[in-house]
Amino acid sequence: MKILSDVKVLEVAHSLSGAFCAKLLADQGANTIKVEPPGWGDPARREPPFINGVSDPEASSIFLAFNTNKRGITLDIEQPQGRELLLRLVSNADVLIESYPPNHLEGLGLGYEVLRETNPGLILASITYFGQTGPYRDYIGSELVVQALGGFLHAVTGSADLPPMGTALEQMEITAARNGAIAIMAALLHRQQSSEGLHIDLSTMESVVSTPSGLIHPYTFTGRNPKRGGSDGNVMDGMHLPTKDGEVTLTTAGTGGRAMEAWAEFLEEPRLLDQKFSTRISRLDNWEELHNLVAPKLSTWNNLDLMREAMARGLVIGLVQSPQQVLDSPHLVERGYFVEINHPQAGSLKYPSPGFLMDEENPMDGSKSAPTLGEHNAAIFGDELGLSVEELSLLRASKVI
């Protein structure tokens, strides 16, 4: 039994943040039902890259990644019969995750007040780009838009002398999803004490701003306005430097305040002890000369050997690894980090785990693949809600499911 096996979750979301929030709960055992529009399904099903490079709604790698351990149904909640069926599902749920624009569910007769009448203990998590209130609430957002409005592009990513550059891989959607999962867990604890549900209003933009990335905190604490490009010219703390088989990032951490002494000894380069490299500011001022001393030394090493030897001396160093190198990492392999999950159409795929063990066990062991479109219609509408075969056929014919 997994830790959330007694929690029932409905996901009525069309965003990656909603899908990943539900996945985080599902991966810990929550009985999670993903609700998708009939025919088309979740928009992520159409997003590349696709397994084997062929466009297929059952082979989108991002959909497969964000939807493990869920059961899937199709339901058109724009139709009265669809709304009725959703309310029947809500009546027995603990959590509903949705990502519609503000007031959309209210317009369908499915606002929080109606949902709470149906199920007083329901926790409703509404994930939008700008929240349920405020002057921006009706604006259409995106990953890049919230990175920009949240200050991330101004100060965090990219170089100081180049235009702003966004981060890839939907990092702010994922951050919002994690915040949502934390809020839901807190709401579940609150309900244990009070028997009351809650409406969680989660803003992706505010998730960006809340991330302690050296952005808002330095400004509000000191008045300093951070600028992007913190790694530009920073040979010893952030610059990527080539080795024989890749790149590494050096740091001055772990040197006990004797950064250049430690690295001069390790790299066997006494010229690093010159006073012009003794402070962070002086190293930045003389970064090209410093680079010309350090880079040739690193180019004689293989990545893994360099990391082992440096770490063994208490120095902190980061390897810039490719996805294949991450998959082959001896450390992750020994910890059983990656799990293989078989999908009926996409085949057997490796998935990363959540990043923690519980009593030395990987909570992703025994996981199930993302559902095919409408895979569990018969089981949920028929077996659990009690609809007959004839009723299901009529619902399919009218495109309610």
Secondary structure, 3 states (H helix, E strand, C coil): CCCCCCCEEEEECCCHHHHHHHHHHHCCCCEEEEEECCCCCCHHHHCCCEHHHCCCCCCEHHHHHHCCCEEEEECCCCCHHHHHHHHHHHCCCCEEEECCCCCHHHHCCCCHHHHHHHCCCCEEEEEECCCCCCCCCCCCCCHHHHHHHCCHHHHCCCCCCCCCCCCCCCHHHHHHHHHHHHHHHHHHHHHHHHCCCCEEEEEHHHHHHHCCCCCHHHHHHHCCCCCCCCCCCCCCCCCEEECCCCEEEECCCCCCCCHHHHHHHHHCCHHHHCHHHCCHHHHHHCHHHHHHHHHHHHCCCCHHHHHHHHHHCCCCEEEECCHHHHHCCHHHHHCCCCEEEEECCCEEEEECCCCCCECCECCCCCCCCCCCCCCCHHHHHHHHCCCCHHHHHHHHHCCCC
